[in-house]
Amino acid sequence: MTSGNKAKAAFTYATGWQWLKEGFALLRKSPVKIILFAMLPMLLSGFIQLLPAPYSIITSKWFGAAAVALLWPLLHHINLTGQFSFKSAFSSGNWSSVALFGLTGIAMAAMQFGVAMLVIGPDAIDLLLHMKQTEVARWQLGLVFASAMPLMLLLSFAPARILLENQRVMKAISESIHFFTKAWKPLLIIGIGYALILFAAPYIILSVIIFGPLMSCALYAGYTHLLALSK
């Protein structure tokens, strides 16, 4: 069996549960600080959305995707040293690529908007672009939030390639998709978990705050395995 075939055979659905266990172990090294750091992009994006719509919404989606990427060098530092370091999140100098990667947040928002138009109807324009209150069921909103998961899975490892390997955006995205094709089974387990968390957000906002960082840690754990097998 070739090394490539070994890599493919190594990843099963059970691998996804193993990544979640390893991610939980990583989260336990500094749970409160990791969760608080993961909240920053959400809080700052929320402040941006207070500015005039619809440009504030578009800007917040760009900023949110770029800011969330900073979790990767932070988790990498914790994994290597066992210590939380706020500065480690900003240790990369590849800021132009981080800014460009932020555009994927707009792409995910566009996907969610398309689903919202199908599920909610014309009211989706007021809800998502102008932040106006409308009569929307929680399950509809949860479905809209979760609809970005397919694109999120494909791009899962792009921030790692940008911030840990100093790659350009297109190469990082290409390699992230390549990793996905190698390990789609465990990523599907994590993706289902992530989708459930996003779907539950309109009911229990704490689901995103608490379990979102766990999924990020699980993706980091998976990335370390994929990286080891690619060498």
ABEGO torsion letter per residue (X at the ends): XBAAAAAAAABBAAAAAAAAAAAAAAAAABAAAAAAAAAAAAAAAAAAAABBOAAAAAAAAAAAAAAAAAAAAAAAAAAAAGBBBAAAAAABABAAAAAAAAAAAAAAAAAAAAAAAAAAEAAAAAAAAAGBBBBBBAAAAAAAAAAAAAAAAAAAAAAAAAAAAGBBAAAAAAAAAAAAAAAAAAAAAAAAAAAAAAAAAAABAAAAAAAAAAAAAAAAAAAAAAAAAAX
